[in-house]
Amino acid sequence: MDKAQLRQEMKAARQKMPADSRMGFDRQLQQSLFQHPCWIEAKTIGLTISVGTETDTAGIFKRAWLEGKRTAAPVIERGEMVFRGFSNKSELKKASFGLLEPAAGEAVSKDMLDLLIVPGLAFNDSGYRLGYGGGYFDRYLIDYKGWTVSLVYPFQLVESLPVESFDVPVEKLLIAAEEKT
């Protein structure tokens, strides 16, 4: 299966997932994240602002702020991804493709980000991921030195994933467990 087909399949699977299942997975993933050393030790965290059926990050931002951690979200500027800090939802603006991003937050340099929560549509056991197709995260990760983690719904873990020479794996996959019935 090529990348375009796999992207469509993963987006469709996410859309079909019942809201209560998604919320349960999100709670599991957040609990795992909050107990992991990468979270405990991090002072500054970079992550995307979720929309629609993406893995929910609102609770992660809230927890970070409660714990006094600095947060930053990606913004595309002049064709490159940079992270801008923010500490309140009121500091966000609508961007292209219905995304939210910090309106005017201070730029947070790569070496200031202790933890980067990397989004994706599909993942393999080696930490390689299928993103949304822009290549922004792979380019950003080339020389990033902090922790990288991805939050993964069970169906997003696949056996075979097209991997190219420029793809950069994440260090840690936190994978939600299927509910036993």
N, CA, C and O atoms as a DFTB+ gen file, in Angstrom:
724 C
 N C O
     1  1       0.850      -1.179       0.000
     2  2       0.000       0.000       0.000
     3  2       0.896       1.243       0.000
     4  3       1.871       1.306       0.749
     5  1       0.570       2.218      -0.831
     6  2       1.381       3.437      -0.859
     7  2       0.932       4.405       0.235
     8  3      -0.088       4.195       0.890
     9  1       1.718       5.474       0.419
    10  2       1.450       6.429       1.505
    11  2       0.080       7.085       1.382
    12  3      -0.629       7.221       2.379
    13  1      -0.298       7.489       0.187
    14  2      -1.590       8.162      -0.008
    15  2      -2.748       7.245       0.386
    16  3      -3.693       7.684       1.041
    17  1      -2.676       5.977      -0.012
    18  2      -3.733       5.019       0.332
    19  2      -3.791       4.790       1.839
    20  3      -4.868       4.758       2.434
    21  1      -2.613       4.632       2.446
    22  2      -2.566       4.394       3.887
    23  2      -3.085       5.606       4.656
    24  3      -3.781       5.447       5.659
    25  1      -2.755       6.811       4.200
    26  2      -3.294       8.020       4.847
    27  2      -4.822       8.008       4.810
    28  3      -5.474       8.260       5.823
    29  1      -5.385       7.717       3.646
    30  2      -6.848       7.688       3.510
    31  2      -7.453       6.635       4.426
    32  3      -8.457       6.886       5.092
    33  1      -6.841       5.458       4.460
    34  2      -7.352       4.364       5.293
    35  2      -7.324       4.738       6.776
    36  3      -8.288       4.483       7.497
    37  1      -6.237       5.334       7.228
    38  2      -6.102       5.704       8.640
    39  2      -7.067       6.832       9.018
    40  3      -7.657       6.807      10.098
    41  1      -7.226       7.806       8.142
    42  2      -8.183       8.882       8.418
    43  2      -9.600       8.328       8.495
    44  3     -10.380       8.739       9.355
    45  1      -9.941       7.393       7.599
    46  2     -11.281       6.784       7.606
    47  2     -11.496       5.980       8.888
    48  3     -12.572       6.034       9.483
    49  1     -10.475       5.237       9.312
    50  2     -10.592       4.445      10.548
    51  2     -10.792       5.351      11.749
    52  3     -11.574       5.037      12.646
    53  1     -10.098       6.459      11.769
    54  2     -10.246       7.418      12.869
    55  2     -11.653       8.013      12.881
    56  3     -12.257       8.180      13.940
    57  1     -12.161       8.326      11.706
    58  2     -13.521       8.890      11.589
    59  2     -14.580       7.907      12.080
    60  3     -15.576       8.309      12.680
    61  1     -14.362       6.614      11.822
    62  2     -15.345       5.573      12.186
    63  2     -15.319       5.225      13.669
    64  3     -16.273       4.642      14.185
    65  1     -14.253       5.571      14.347
    66  2     -14.118       5.205      15.747
    67  2     -15.165       5.929      16.590
    68  3     -15.285       7.151      16.504
    69  1     -15.928       5.190      17.406
    70  2     -16.918       5.837      18.270
    71  2     -16.243       6.836      19.220
    72  3     -15.127       6.608      19.688
    73  1     -16.931       7.928      19.490
    74  2     -16.377       8.989      20.331
    75  2     -15.985       8.473      21.713
    76  3     -14.963       8.894      22.255
    77  1     -16.778       7.566      22.295
    78  2     -16.445       7.070      23.632
    79  2     -15.175       6.218      23.605
    80  3     -14.406       6.237      24.566
    81  1     -14.944       5.475      22.530
    82  2     -13.697       4.708      22.396
    83  2     -12.506       5.654      22.277
    84  3     -11.475       5.446      22.916
    85  1     -12.651       6.686      21.461
    86  2     -11.575       7.659      21.273
    87  2     -11.239       8.329      22.613
    88  3     -10.068       8.481      22.960
    89  1     -12.273       8.724      23.358
    90  2     -12.034       9.378      24.656
    91  2     -11.340       8.424      25.631
    92  3     -10.464       8.841      26.389
    93  1     -11.728       7.146      25.613
    94  2     -11.066       6.158      26.468
    95  2      -9.601       5.978      26.107
    96  3      -8.742       5.919      26.987
    97  1      -9.317       5.892      24.808
    98  2      -7.925       5.785      24.354
    99  2      -7.144       7.031      24.742
   100  3      -6.004       6.936      25.196
   101  1      -7.754       8.200      24.564
   102  2      -7.072       9.457      24.908
   103  2      -6.716       9.494      26.395
   104  3      -5.619       9.917      26.760
   105  1      -7.629       9.058      27.245
   106  2      -7.354       9.020      28.695
   107  2      -6.181       8.083      28.992
   108  3      -5.285       8.425      29.764
   109  1      -6.193       6.902      28.374
   110  2      -5.092       5.941      28.562
   111  2      -3.758       6.541      28.137
   112  3      -2.761       6.457      28.856
   113  1      -3.763       7.143      26.961
   114  2      -2.529       7.701      26.408
   115  2      -1.998       8.833      27.285
   116  3      -0.796       8.924      27.538
   117  1      -2.901       9.687      27.743
   118  2      -2.472      10.789      28.605
   119  2      -1.918      10.258      29.920
   120  3      -0.901      10.753      30.406
   121  1      -2.570       9.262      30.499
   122  2      -2.086       8.678      31.754
   123  2      -0.688       8.091      31.565
   124  3       0.194       8.302      32.398
   125  1      -0.487       7.357      30.473
   126  2       0.839       6.785      30.186
   127  2       1.880       7.885      30.013
   128  3       2.993       7.779      30.529
   129  1       1.522       8.929      29.295
   130  2       2.430      10.041      29.067
   131  2       2.811      10.706      30.376
   132  3       3.993      10.935      30.631
   133  1       1.820      11.023      31.215
   134  2       2.075      11.758      32.451
   135  2       2.933      10.969      33.445
   136  3       3.539      11.554      34.342
   137  1       2.984       9.646      33.288
   138  2       3.793       8.806      34.176
   139  2       5.180       8.517      33.605
   140  3       6.032       7.964      34.300
   141  1       5.409       8.881      32.360
   142  2       6.681       8.563      31.697
   143  2       7.758       9.578      32.092
   144  3       7.458      10.760      32.261
   145  1       9.000       9.130      32.239
   146  2      10.093      10.052      32.589
   147  2      10.228      11.241      31.623
   148  3      10.618      12.332      32.038
   149  1       9.910      11.034      30.344
   150  2      10.035      12.149      29.395
   151  2       9.127      13.302      29.796
   152  3       9.499      14.463      29.625
   153  1       7.948      13.008      30.324
   154  2       7.018      14.049      30.777
   155  2       7.477      14.631      32.107
   156  3       7.540      15.848      32.284
   157  1       7.793      13.743      33.031
   158  2       8.156      14.166      34.379
   159  2       9.353      15.119      34.353
   160  3       9.379      16.109      35.085
   161  1      10.335      14.820      33.515
   162  2      11.563      15.617      33.459
   163  2      11.450      16.857      32.571
   164  3      12.252      17.781      32.705
   165  1      10.479      16.890      31.679
   166  2      10.383      17.997      30.710
   167  2       9.929      19.288      31.375
   168  3       9.040      19.299      32.226
   169  1      10.564      20.363      30.961
   170  2      10.144      21.700      31.400
   171  2       9.408      22.423      30.268
   172  3       8.512      23.230      30.517
   173  1       9.796      22.125      29.020
   174  2       9.163      22.738      27.856
   175  2       8.761      21.636      26.881
   176  3       9.568      20.784      26.510
   177  1       7.488      21.675      26.475
   178  2       6.911      20.614      25.652
   179  2       6.354      21.195      24.359
   180  3       5.636      22.195      24.376
   181  1       6.686      20.568      23.255
   182  2       6.133      20.945      21.957
   183  2       5.131      19.904      21.504
   184  3       5.421      18.708      21.527
   185  1       3.954      20.348      21.092
   186  2       2.939      19.436      20.574
   187  2       1.930      20.194      19.741
   188  3       1.777      21.410      19.857
   189  1       1.246      19.440      18.897
   190  2       0.241      20.041      18.030
   191  2      -1.053      20.275      18.800
   192  3      -1.298      19.663      19.840
   193  1      -1.861      21.161      18.274
   194  2      -3.186      21.431      18.826
   195  2      -4.156      20.591      18.014
   196  3      -4.374      20.845      16.829
   197  1      -4.735      19.589      18.661
   198  2      -5.566      18.631      17.935
   199  2      -6.863      19.258      17.432
   200  3      -7.405      20.194      18.020
   201  1      -7.337      18.698      16.316
   202  2      -8.630      19.076      15.751
   203  2      -9.359      17.804      15.339
   204  3      -8.740      16.790      15.015
   205  1     -10.678      17.879      15.356
   206  2     -11.498      16.765      14.878
   207  2     -11.243      15.472      15.617
   208  3     -11.305      15.423      16.846
   209  1     -10.953      14.415      14.857
   210  2     -10.787      13.082      15.434
   211  2      -9.333      12.737      15.765
   212  3      -9.019      11.577      16.031
   213  1      -8.452      13.726      15.750
   214  2      -7.062      13.476      16.126
   215  2      -6.970      13.150      17.611
   216  3      -7.868      13.482      18.385
   217  1      -5.880      12.501      18.002
   218  2      -5.635      12.233      19.411
   219  2      -5.700      13.566      20.163
   220  3      -4.996      14.519      19.830
   221  1      -6.556      13.609      21.176
   222  2      -6.821      14.859      21.892
   223  2      -5.594      15.358      22.645
   224  3      -4.991      14.623      23.427
   225  1      -5.234      16.612      22.401
   226  2      -4.103      17.202      23.121
   227  2      -4.529      18.288      24.109
   228  3      -3.687      18.808      24.841
   229  1      -5.804      18.638      24.145
   230  2      -6.260      19.700      25.054
   231  2      -5.934      19.359      26.507
   232  3      -5.472      20.220      27.256
   233  1      -6.170      18.117      26.908
   234  2      -5.880      17.695      28.274
   235  2      -4.391      17.723      28.579
   236  3      -3.990      17.938      29.723
   237  1      -3.580      17.506      27.565
   238  2      -2.127      17.530      27.751
   239  2      -1.668      18.963      28.011
   240  3      -0.851      19.213      28.898
   241  1      -2.204      19.899      27.228
   242  2      -1.863      21.307      27.463
   243  2      -2.289      21.731      28.865
   244  3      -1.516      22.367      29.581
   245  1      -3.514      21.383      29.262
   246  2      -4.014      21.775      30.587
   247  2      -3.135      21.225      31.705
   248  3      -2.799      21.935      32.653
   249  1      -2.769      19.956      31.581
   250  2      -1.924      19.324      32.613
   251  2      -0.550      20.009      32.659
   252  3      -0.011      20.271      33.734
   253  1      -0.003      20.288      31.492
   254  2       1.303      20.962      31.450
   255  2       1.224      22.304      32.174
   256  3       2.102      22.629      32.974
   257  1       0.192      23.075      31.904
   258  2       0.048      24.388      32.532
   259  2      -0.131      24.255      34.035
   260  3       0.429      25.042      34.799
   261  1      -0.922      23.245      34.475
   262  2      -1.099      23.015      35.915
   263  2       0.221      22.683      36.596
   264  3       0.444      23.057      37.747
   265  1       1.094      21.980      35.883
   266  2       2.384      21.576      36.445
   267  2       3.472      22.629      36.232
   268  3       4.628      22.413      36.595
   269  1       3.101      23.766      35.643
   270  2       4.068      24.835      35.436
   271  2       5.023      24.608      34.274
   272  3       6.082      25.233      34.203
   273  1       4.654      23.723      33.372
   274  2       5.493      23.464      32.202
   275  2       5.175      24.482      31.113
   276  3       4.050      24.971      31.010
   277  1       6.157      24.784      30.324
   278  2       5.984      25.685      29.184
   279  2       5.533      24.852      27.981
   280  3       6.033      23.748      27.769
   281  1       4.603      25.370      27.207
   282  2       4.119      24.652      26.030
   283  2       4.332      25.484      24.776
   284  3       4.333      26.715      24.810
   285  1       4.512      24.774      23.672
   286  2       4.694      25.418      22.376
   287  2       4.027      24.552      21.310
   288  3       4.009      23.325      21.412
   289  1       3.488      25.199      20.301
   290  2       2.828      24.496      19.206
   291  2       3.455      24.925      17.883
   292  3       3.982      26.031      17.765
   293  1       3.393      24.038      16.889
   294  2       4.025      24.351      15.610
   295  2       3.252      25.361      14.778
   296  3       2.022      25.409      14.785
   297  1       4.027      26.165      14.060
   298  2       3.504      27.141      13.111
   299  2       4.407      27.027      11.878
   300  3       5.623      26.886      12.007
   301  1       3.818      27.087      10.700
   302  2       4.618      27.057       9.479
   303  2       4.877      28.497       9.060
   304  3       3.951      29.261       8.788
   305  1       6.153      28.847       9.016
   306  2       6.564      30.203       8.636
   307  2       7.616      30.113       7.534
   308  3       8.660      29.482       7.703
   309  1       7.328      30.740       6.428
   310  2       8.244      30.727       5.279
   311  2       8.666      29.309       4.909
   312  3       9.833      29.052       4.612
   313  1       7.697      28.393       4.930
   314  2       7.941      27.017       4.522
   315  2       8.623      26.124       5.537
   316  3       8.915      24.966       5.239
   317  1       8.884      26.635       6.730
   318  2       9.533      25.853       7.776
   319  2       8.667      25.811       9.029
   320  3       7.921      26.747       9.317
   321  1       8.779      24.713       9.767
   322  2       8.034      24.577      11.010
   323  2       8.851      25.171      12.150
   324  3      10.016      24.823      12.344
   325  1       8.227      26.067      12.897
   326  2       8.802      26.620      14.115
   327  2       7.784      26.442      15.229
   328  3       6.590      26.296      14.964
   329  1       8.242      26.454      16.460
   330  2       7.331      26.328      17.596
   331  2       7.208      27.679      18.284
   332  3       8.195      28.388      18.482
   333  1       5.974      28.018      18.643
   334  2       5.689      29.265      19.345
   335  2       5.003      28.921      20.663
   336  3       4.106      28.081      20.722
   337  1       5.451      29.594      21.710
   338  2       4.901      29.348      23.030
   339  2       3.527      29.978      23.212
   340  3       3.208      31.000      22.604
   341  1       2.726      29.354      24.054
   342  2       1.452      29.934      24.475
   343  2       1.026      29.260      25.771
   344  3       1.442      28.140      26.067
   345  1       0.190      29.956      26.543
   346  2      -0.207      29.420      27.842
   347  2      -1.699      29.533      28.101
   348  3      -2.155      29.409      29.238
   349  1      -2.462      29.771      27.026
   350  2      -3.908      29.924      27.180
   351  2      -4.567      29.769      25.814
   352  3      -4.021      30.210      24.802
   353  1      -5.740      29.144      25.787
   354  2      -6.457      28.965      24.518
   355  2      -6.786      30.294      23.836
   356  3      -6.915      30.346      22.613
   357  1      -6.919      31.357      24.613
   358  2      -7.261      32.656      24.029
   359  2      -6.128      33.204      23.162
   360  3      -6.338      34.153      22.407
   361  1      -4.940      32.624      23.256
   362  2      -3.791      33.069      22.479
   363  2      -3.705      32.381      21.112
   364  3      -2.721      32.550      20.391
   365  1      -4.737      31.605      20.757
   366  2      -4.731      30.862      19.498
   367  2      -5.533      31.572      18.426
   368  3      -6.445      32.345      18.721
   369  1      -5.179      31.296      17.166
   370  2      -5.928      31.817      16.019
   371  2      -6.148      30.683      15.026
   372  3      -5.414      29.695      15.026
   373  1      -7.154      30.831      14.189
   374  2      -7.413      29.871      13.122
   375  2      -6.372      30.068      12.032
   376  3      -6.081      31.189      11.615
   377  1      -5.820      28.947      11.581
   378  2      -4.841      28.974      10.490
   379  2      -5.409      28.194       9.314
   380  3      -6.596      27.865       9.298
   381  1      -4.583      27.902       8.347
   382  2      -5.045      27.157       7.175
   383  2      -5.458      25.736       7.560
   384  3      -5.011      25.205       8.577
   385  1      -6.304      25.134       6.750
   386  2      -6.818      23.774       6.934
   387  2      -7.592      23.596       8.240
   388  3      -7.716      22.473       8.729
   389  1      -8.115      24.686       8.815
   390  2      -8.894      24.603      10.040
   391  2      -8.069      24.360      11.290
   392  3      -8.624      24.053      12.346
   393  1      -6.770      24.491      11.191
   394  2      -5.888      24.269      12.334
   395  2      -5.854      25.494      13.234
   396  3      -6.140      26.611      12.805
   397  1      -5.497      25.259      14.493
   398  2      -5.281      26.348      15.436
   399  2      -3.790      26.463      15.685
   400  3      -3.074      25.462      15.716
   401  1      -3.331      27.687      15.861
   402  2      -1.921      27.905      16.165
   403  2      -1.771      29.152      17.018
   404  3      -2.651      30.012      17.025
   405  1      -0.646      29.255      17.747
   406  2      -0.412      30.458      18.549
   407  2      -0.409      31.696      17.656
   408  3       0.218      31.709      16.597
   409  1      -1.116      32.730      18.096
   410  2      -1.252      33.946      17.293
   411  2       0.058      34.718      17.204
   412  3       0.439      35.162      16.121
   413  1       0.740      34.880      18.310
   414  2       1.954      35.701      18.286
   415  2       2.928      35.310      19.376
   416  3       3.714      36.142      19.831
   417  1       2.890      34.073      19.799
   418  2       3.758      33.646      20.889
   419  2       5.227      33.733      20.542
   420  3       5.612      33.754      19.373
   421  1       6.032      33.783      21.575
   422  2       7.484      33.840      21.417
   423  2       7.994      32.539      20.797
   424  3       7.550      31.455      21.174
   425  1       8.921      32.647      19.855
   426  2       9.521      31.459      19.243
   427  2      10.285      30.677      20.312
   428  3      10.985      31.253      21.145
   429  1      10.134      29.353      20.267
   430  2      10.833      28.467      21.187
   431  2      11.824      27.667      20.357
   432  3      11.434      26.894      19.482
   433  1      13.098      27.855      20.635
   434  2      14.119      27.180      19.837
   435  2      14.108      25.676      20.088
   436  3      13.656      25.203      21.130
   437  1      14.611      24.951      19.120
   438  2      14.661      23.491      19.163
   439  2      15.370      22.988      20.417
   440  3      14.934      22.013      21.029
   441  1      16.448      23.639      20.795
   442  2      17.204      23.177      21.960
   443  2      16.503      23.482      23.286
   444  3      16.932      23.000      24.335
   445  1      15.437      24.271      23.249
   446  2      14.658      24.553      24.460
   447  2      13.529      23.539      24.673
   448  3      12.982      23.446      25.772
   449  1      13.179      22.783      23.633
   450  2      12.110      21.791      23.745
   451  2      12.684      20.502      24.337
   452  3      13.503      19.832      23.709
   453  1      12.250      20.167      25.541
   454  2      12.707      18.942      26.194
   455  2      11.987      17.719      25.655
   456  3      12.555      16.629      25.586
   457  1      10.729      17.911      25.273
   458  2       9.870      16.820      24.817
   459  2       9.082      17.302      23.617
   460  3       8.519      18.397      23.624
   461  1       9.047      16.472      22.585
   462  2       8.262      16.769      21.395
   463  2       7.290      15.609      21.188
   464  3       7.705      14.471      20.969
   465  1       5.995      15.909      21.258
   466  2       4.964      14.897      21.018
   467  2       4.624      14.984      19.528
   468  3       4.041      15.961      19.058
   469  1       5.004      13.935      18.808
   470  2       4.970      13.941      17.350
   471  2       3.699      13.260      16.852
   472  3       3.436      12.110      17.205
   473  1       2.905      13.960      16.032
   474  2       1.670      13.363      15.518
   475  2       1.952      12.418      14.348
   476  3       3.039      12.420      13.770
   477  1       0.958      11.625      14.024
   478  2       1.076      10.739      12.867
   479  2      -0.232      10.016      12.617
   480  3      -1.130      10.009      13.459
   481  1      -0.319       9.414      11.454
   482  2      -1.505       8.650      11.071
   483  2      -1.297       7.153      11.257
   484  3      -2.237       6.433      11.595
   485  1      -0.068       6.678      11.038
   486  2       0.264       5.263      11.198
   487  2       1.707       5.174      11.673
   488  3       2.517       6.065      11.420
   489  1       2.013       4.067      12.375
   490  2       3.333       3.876      12.967
   491  2       3.733       2.416      12.839
   492  3       2.876       1.533      12.802
   493  1       5.054       2.157      12.769
   494  2       5.518       0.780      12.859
   495  2       6.263       0.593      14.174
   496  3       6.503       1.556      14.902
   497  1       6.629      -0.656      14.475
   498  2       7.294      -0.979      15.748
   499  2       8.616      -0.249      15.953
   500  3       9.065      -0.086      17.088
   501  1       9.233       0.185      14.877
   502  2      10.533       0.851      14.970
   503  2      10.419       2.350      15.222
   504  3      11.434       3.042      15.303
   505  1       9.198       2.856      15.345
   506  2       9.004       4.279      15.614
   507  2       8.874       5.139      14.366
   508  3       8.730       6.358      14.465
   509  1       8.925       4.519      13.198
   510  2       8.692       5.294      11.981
   511  2       7.206       5.588      11.879
   512  3       6.369       4.805      12.326
   513  1       6.896       6.726      11.287
   514  2       5.514       7.177      11.239
   515  2       5.143       7.661       9.854
   516  3       5.987       8.074       9.059
   517  1       3.863       7.595       9.600
   518  2       3.306       8.198       8.395
   519  2       2.606       9.459       8.855
   520  3       1.621       9.401       9.592
   521  1       3.116      10.600       8.418
   522  2       2.527      11.879       8.800
   523  2       1.462      12.303       7.806
   524  3       0.907      11.486       7.072
   525  1       1.196      13.582       7.800
   526  2       0.129      14.119       6.957
   527  2       0.616      14.506       5.568
   528  3      -0.178      14.934       4.731
   529  1       1.917      14.360       5.313
   530  2       2.400      14.540       3.954
   531  2       3.227      15.780       3.684
   532  3       3.737      15.944       2.576
   533  1       3.374      16.658       4.666
   534  2       4.151      17.868       4.430
   535  2       5.641      17.700       4.659
   536  3       6.439      18.476       4.134
   537  1       6.030      16.692       5.440
   538  2       7.436      16.458       5.742
   539  2       8.017      17.398       6.784
   540  3       9.218      17.357       7.052
   541  1       7.182      18.246       7.374
   542  2       7.684      19.246       8.320
   543  2       8.334      18.609       9.549
   544  3       9.419      19.017       9.962
   545  1       7.669      17.611      10.131
   546  2       8.226      16.996      11.330
   547  2       9.509      16.244      11.029
   548  3      10.453      16.329      11.815
   549  1       9.587      15.515       9.931
   550  2      10.826      14.805       9.603
   551  2      11.985      15.781       9.454
   552  3      13.079      15.512       9.951
   553  1      11.771      16.897       8.786
   554  2      12.840      17.890       8.644
   555  2      13.221      18.473      10.009
   556  3      14.398      18.709      10.281
   557  1      12.231      18.701      10.855
   558  2      12.488      19.272      12.174
   559  2      13.275      18.295      13.052
   560  3      14.156      18.702      13.809
   561  1      12.954      17.015      12.945
   562  2      13.543      16.004      13.817
   563  2      14.986      15.638      13.475
   564  3      15.669      15.018      14.290
   565  1      15.456      16.003      12.299
   566  2      16.794      15.604      11.856
   567  2      17.857      15.883      12.913
   568  3      18.689      15.021      13.195
   569  1      17.838      17.072      13.496
   570  2      18.866      17.407      14.492
   571  2      18.266      17.751      15.863
   572  3      18.903      18.422      16.675
   573  1      17.048      17.288      16.107
   574  2      16.417      17.513      17.405
   575  2      17.028      16.557      18.430
   576  3      17.198      15.373      18.141
   577  1      17.358      17.057      19.620
   578  2      18.076      16.263      20.628
   579  2      17.222      15.817      21.817
   580  3      17.659      14.969      22.594
   581  1      16.021      16.365      21.974
   582  2      15.187      16.016      23.127
   583  2      14.421      14.708      22.928
   584  3      14.630      13.989      21.951
   585  1      13.535      14.421      23.872
   586  2      12.676      13.243      23.800
   587  2      11.675      13.392      22.655
   588  3      11.182      14.491      22.401
   589  1      11.379      12.304      21.972
   590  2      10.278      12.273      21.003
   591  2       9.360      11.112      21.356
   592  3       9.806       9.993      21.607
   593  1       8.080      11.407      21.367
   594  2       7.081      10.389      21.696
   595  2       5.864      10.611      20.813
   596  3       5.547      11.743      20.449
   597  1       5.182       9.520      20.471
   598  2       3.920       9.619      19.732
   599  2       2.843       8.863      20.499
   600  3       3.109       7.838      21.128
   601  1       1.635       9.382      20.436
   602  2       0.473       8.794      21.099
   603  2      -0.327       8.056      20.030
   604  3      -0.790       8.663      19.064
   605  1      -0.489       6.736      20.206
   606  2      -0.952       5.877      19.119
   607  2      -2.210       5.108      19.516
   608  3      -2.239       4.432      20.544
   609  1      -3.249       5.220      18.686
   610  2      -4.423       4.363      18.833
   611  2      -4.038       2.964      18.340
   612  3      -3.176       2.852      17.468
   613  1      -4.641       1.901      18.862
   614  2      -4.227       0.535      18.483
   615  2      -4.224       0.280      16.966
   616  3      -3.305      -0.364      16.458
   617  1      -5.208       0.758      16.257
   618  2      -5.284       0.482      14.820
   619  2      -4.223       1.234      14.019
   620  3      -3.992       0.921      12.851
   621  1      -3.579       2.219      14.633
   622  2      -2.554       2.989      13.930
   623  2      -1.202       2.266      13.870
   624  3      -0.326       2.655      13.098
   625  1      -1.035       1.232      14.670
   626  2       0.198       0.454      14.647
   627  2       0.064      -0.579      13.528
   628  3      -0.794      -1.460      13.582
   629  1       0.913      -0.461      12.526
   630  2       0.825      -1.337      11.355
   631  2       2.124      -2.116      11.186
   632  3       3.190      -1.671      11.610
   633  1       2.017      -3.298      10.553
   634  2       3.198      -4.131      10.324
   635  2       4.111      -3.536       9.272
   636  3       5.333      -3.528       9.423
   637  1       3.510      -3.042       8.210
   638  2       4.302      -2.546       7.084
   639  2       3.991      -1.070       6.843
   640  3       2.834      -0.657       6.761
   641  1       5.055      -0.303       6.735
   642  2       4.915       1.135       6.531
   643  2       5.977       1.564       5.514
   644  3       7.149       1.218       5.662
   645  1       5.576       2.313       4.489
   646  2       6.597       2.786       3.547
   647  2       7.547       3.761       4.254
   648  3       7.123       4.819       4.720
   649  1       8.826       3.400       4.329
   650  2       9.832       4.226       4.995
   651  2      10.828       4.691       3.942
   652  3      11.322       3.904       3.133
   653  1      11.111       5.993       3.974
   654  2      12.065       6.562       3.022
   655  2      13.295       7.066       3.758
   656  3      13.282       7.194       4.982
   657  1      14.351       7.351       3.017
   658  2      15.641       7.718       3.617
   659  2      15.559       8.960       4.499
   660  3      16.351       9.098       5.431
   661  1      14.629       9.860       4.230
   662  2      14.525      11.102       4.999
   663  2      13.596      10.982       6.204
   664  3      13.471      11.937       6.971
   665  1      12.936       9.826       6.392
   666  2      12.032       9.637       7.528
   667  2      12.847       9.485       8.812
   668  3      13.885       8.823       8.826
   669  1      12.368      10.100       9.879
   670  2      13.046      10.058      11.177
   671  2      12.091       9.409      12.183
   672  3      10.976       9.895      12.369
   673  1      12.513       8.316      12.836
   674  2      11.625       7.654      13.797
   675  2      11.527       8.432      15.110
   676  3      12.422       9.199      15.465
   677  1      10.420       8.215      15.820
   678  2      10.293       8.752      17.172
   679  2      10.871       7.715      18.143
   680  3      10.900       6.519      17.853
   681  1      11.326       8.201      19.294
   682  2      11.959       7.321      20.285
   683  2      10.969       6.373      20.951
   684  3      11.261       5.193      21.143
   685  1       9.811       6.890      21.297
   686  2       8.878       6.127      22.123
   687  2       7.467       6.208      21.557
   688  3       6.957       7.295      21.284
   689  1       6.846       5.051      21.385
   690  2       5.434       4.989      21.019
   691  2       4.648       4.605      22.264
   692  3       4.907       3.563      22.867
   693  1       3.703       5.431      22.646
   694  2       2.766       5.070      23.708
   695  2       1.504       4.607      22.989
   696  3       0.875       5.382      22.269
   697  1       1.137       3.351      23.184
   698  2       0.048       2.745      22.417
   699  2      -1.102       2.415      23.353
   700  3      -0.923       1.713      24.349
   701  1      -2.279       2.925      23.028
   702  2      -3.468       2.620      23.824
   703  2      -3.825       1.143      23.645
   704  3      -3.635       0.580      22.567
   705  1      -4.336       0.528      24.698
   706  2      -4.723      -0.893      24.653
   707  2      -6.194      -1.020      24.309
   708  3      -7.024      -0.232      24.762
   709  1      -6.504      -2.018      23.503
   710  2      -7.904      -2.328      23.178
   711  2      -8.622      -2.756      24.455
   712  3      -8.052      -3.443      25.303
   713  1      -9.870      -2.344      24.577
   714  2     -10.683      -2.774      25.718
   715  2     -11.047      -4.241      25.548
   716  3     -11.425      -4.663      24.455
   717  1     -10.939      -5.015      26.606
   718  2     -11.331      -6.435      26.586
   719  2     -12.817      -6.517      26.957
   720  3     -13.252      -5.935      27.950
   721  1     -13.577      -7.241      26.152
   722  2     -15.007      -7.401      26.468
   723  2     -15.344      -8.825      26.769
   724  3     -16.500      -9.139      27.055
